Amino acid sequence: MDFLRQTAWLVWKDLLLELRRRESLLAMFFFGVLLLFIFQFALDLQPERAAEMAPGLVWLALVFCGTLGLMQLFQPERENHCLDALLLSPIDRAAIFLSKVFFNLILMVLLEIVVLPLFWVLFNVGAWDRLPSVFLYGLLGTVGFCVVGTLFSALTLSARGREILLPLLLLPLLIPVVLATIRGMEIMLRAGDFSESLPWMHLLIGFDVIFATAGILVFEWVVES
Amino acid sequence: MHLEVRRLSKSYGFTWALKEIDLELRSGDCVALLGPNGAGKTTLLKALCGLLRPTMGEICADGTRLRHGPARLQPAIGLLSPGDHLYDKLTAEENLRLFLALYNRQENRGEIGNALAAAGLSDWSGEYVAAFSSGMKCRLSIAKWLLLEPKLLLVDEPYGVLDGSGVDLLETHLKNVCRSGGIVVTATHHVTRAVALCSRAIVLRRGKVVFDEPKRTPWDSIHRVVGEFMPRGEAWTS
């Protein structure tokens, strides 16, 4: 119970700080919308090809926006050596990790709630009835992104040139998530058939579970070394 | 609480910040940690509270080896570092409430109010820490450790930012920690104040303990050692 209570307090702290600092969500939101408009102007996407292209383009935008958010994820802890204050307190390091994953997930879901429907409208994708199942794949992919991203954001916390290092380390590792999410989304959008997309869902769930477990286990070593 | 430090060494690359430190700290000890810049005072404090992993050696608290960052022992260890360890965009009260929760202490609004009042920050409880001066941040840190009641309180150069009443508040708190059976280690350059406050002095130089003695009256040896190892401008600031 203490673990959950402490995790909840840390998430509350991060949400409150984000509400007051408005550094991550606003930047992610505007960057996401900007990317969609750039895609709209740059690609002459016909409605019949929109379903084929939509998952890739949406996920490209989400990964870029998410990486922007990851840069700021530990910013409050960098100021005034607050990470030391957390490490000094008697909390499980996994609580710090999970609180950051949850906080990042909340930001990403808020972003997706805006970006996905906007994309549907801008590119005239249609098939609105399939949007929830597409969103489900987006959610599974987002969990994987947040878990790996949080771990690498912590890993590069005190690295010089972390703004360059973080995407360089993160993006190759995200290839399975990006691939599975895009393929799953595309199948759902095209056929709306869960059974056909099941292998991709299994891959996503497996990735999420493996990296969440690995993150919980190694986070202590990552932040303390 | 009984703290034993055995052959503790810490290196940053090829530079040794601490070299084979042996120390024993017992309940009620109020220790002044002195030394010139770069002597290893802050490194020793961070190693004692588990924020730094020693390169060699070990620290034992009550017979248990203090592994790096042991959650079990940490409620007992506090680090008061002026201006640090507070979230700028949380109010004074929110900061205290957060740390009470993280230390598994029951939230008590009256208790938080009392701690803020004791630190002279009653009127500032709803203000963001970002608006605080360095001295006020230090007072808030004192209020935090007043609430959390650590058994071992490590203090890193507190005098530079506090005004007269702030110094009184801090020293009263440190004396109370020692009186209640805790241990206080204060790293400072303000020798006169440290000598007046503490029951024991340790002088570090280039990562080695060059002096470790309980307080005496008169205490000529400390003045001799400090005069020898610390630049006079720093050593006798009061």
Contacts between the chains, C-beta under 8 A, distances in Angstrom:
chain1	res1	chain2	res2	distance
A	2	B	104	5.7
A	5	B	101	7.0
A	6	B	101	6.8
A	6	B	102	5.8
A	6	B	104	7.7
A	9	B	98	6.2
A	9	B	101	4.4
A	9	B	102	6.4
A	10	B	102	7.7
A	13	B	87	7.0
A	13	B	90	7.1
A	13	B	98	5.6
A	16	B	89	7.8
A	16	B	90	6.8
A	16	B	94	7.3
A	17	B	87	6.6
A	17	B	89	5.2
A	17	B	90	7.0
A	20	B	89	4.5
A	20	B	128	7.8
A	21	B	89	5.7
A	76	B	87	6.0
A	76	B	88	7.9
A	76	B	89	7.4
A	79	B	87	7.8
A	79	B	88	5.9
A	80	B	83	6.8
A	80	B	84	5.2
A	80	B	85	6.3
A	80	B	86	5.7
A	80	B	87	7.2
A	80	B	88	6.4
A	81	B	81	7.1
A	81	B	84	4.5
A	81	B	85	6.0
A	82	B	84	8.0
A	82	B	85	6.2
A	82	B	86	7.2
A	82	B	87	5.8
A	84	B	51	5.5
A	84	B	79	7.4
A	84	B	81	8.0
A	84	B	84	7.2
A	84	B	85	6.3
A	85	B	84	7.5
A	85	B	85	3.6
A	85	B	86	7.5
A	85	B	99	7.4
A	86	B	102	7.3
A	87	B	50	7.7
A	87	B	51	6.2
A	87	B	69	5.9
A	88	B	49	6.0
A	88	B	50	7.5
A	88	B	51	6.5
A	88	B	74	6.2
A	88	B	77	7.0
A	88	B	78	7.5
A	88	B	79	5.8
A	88	B	85	7.5
A	89	B	74	6.5
A	89	B	75	8.0
A	89	B	99	6.8
A	89	B	102	4.4
A	89	B	103	5.8
A	90	B	71	4.8
A	90	B	72	7.2
A	90	B	74	4.4
A	90	B	75	4.6
A	90	B	102	7.6
A	90	B	103	6.2
A	90	B	104	6.8
A	91	B	71	6.6
A	91	B	102	5.3
A	92	B	71	6.1
A	93	B	69	7.4
A	93	B	71	8.0
A	220	B	69	6.9
A	224	B	53	7.0
A	224	B	68	5.9
A	224	B	69	5.3
A	225	B	53	7.0
